[in-house]
Amino acid sequence: MPDPLEDLTEKQKAFCREYIFDWNGGRAYSKAYGTSGLTSRVNASKLLTNTNIQQYIKSIQNNLEENAVIAPP
């Protein structure tokens, strides 16, 4: 499978890293691109439909799960 990072810009990568903090696309877009309000929400929604963005977010999630040390209850 191709590496989703190859086709992403630095701002798109930043959006993905911000997005996983609280799953708030508008906030993540604002932080990565320096916009606000409706622009951030609309553009975040568009980014989240991008397959490479989705793959990179999943990759970040998987890395977090692998690196987290969580003891079973």
Residue pairs with C-beta under 8 A, 6 or more apart in sequence:
4 51
4 52
4 53
4 55
4 56
4 59
5 13
5 56
7 52
8 16
8 52
8 53
8 56
11 32
11 33
12 32
12 47
12 50
12 52
12 53
12 56
13 56
14 31
14 32
15 28
15 29
15 31
15 32
15 33
15 44
15 47
15 53
16 28
16 53
16 56
16 57
16 60
17 60
18 27
18 28
18 31
18 32
19 25
19 28
19 44
19 48
19 57
20 57
20 60
20 61
20 64
21 28
25 40
25 41
25 44
25 45
25 47
25 48
26 40
26 41
26 44
27 40
28 44
29 35
29 40
29 41
29 43
29 44
29 47
30 36
30 40
33 40
33 43
35 43
47 53
48 54
